Amino acid sequence: MNPYAIKVMAEIGIDISHQRSKSIEEFRGKEFDYVVMVSNHAKETCPFFPGANFYLH
């Protein structure tokens, strides 16, 4: 986790310090209502999620 993200979220009372990056393999076979991409790079390289109803960029 990015230490700046942890600090900023802590400022508003949200503890993300125990979160971690996850492999796409952890999500194989699961359905999603939304897939949200947070950068142009992610939009270009993000894997396709079968069953996702909406993709947001």
C-alpha positions in Angstrom: 0.0 0.0 0.0 1.1 3.5 -0.7 2.0 5.2 2.6 0.5 8.4 1.4 -2.8 6.7 0.7 -2.8 5.2 4.2 -2.1 8.6 5.7 -4.8 10.4 3.8 -7.4 7.8 4.5 -6.5 7.8 8.2 -7.1 11.5 8.3 -10.8 10.9 7.5 -11.0 7.9 9.9 -10.5 5.0 7.5 -7.8 2.5 8.2 -6.5 0.8 5.1 -3.2 -0.1 6.5 -3.9 -3.8 6.4 -5.1 -3.8 2.8 -2.9 -5.3 0.0 -2.7 -5.5 -3.7 -4.4 -8.6 -5.0 -3.8 -10.8 -8.0 -6.5 -11.1 -10.6 -6.4 -14.8 -10.0 -8.1 -14.2 -6.6 -11.2 -13.0 -8.6 -11.5 -15.6 -11.3 -15.0 -17.0 -11.6 -16.6 -14.2 -9.5 -19.1 -11.8 -10.9 -19.0 -8.0 -10.5 -21.6 -5.3 -10.8 -19.0 -2.6 -11.4 -15.3 -2.5 -12.5 -13.7 0.8 -11.8 -10.5 1.9 -13.4 -8.6 4.7 -11.8 -6.1 5.6 -14.5 -5.6 5.6 -18.3 -2.9 2.9 -17.9 -5.4 0.7 -15.9 -8.0 1.3 -18.6 -5.6 0.1 -21.3 -4.1 -2.9 -19.3 -7.0 -3.9 -17.1 -8.1 -7.5 -17.7 -11.6 -8.2 -18.9 -14.0 -9.2 -16.1 -16.7 -11.5 -17.6 -20.1 -10.9 -16.0 -19.3 -7.3 -15.0 -22.4 -5.1 -15.7 -20.6 -1.7 -15.9 -17.1 -0.5 -16.5 -16.3 3.0 -15.1 -13.2 5.0 -15.9 
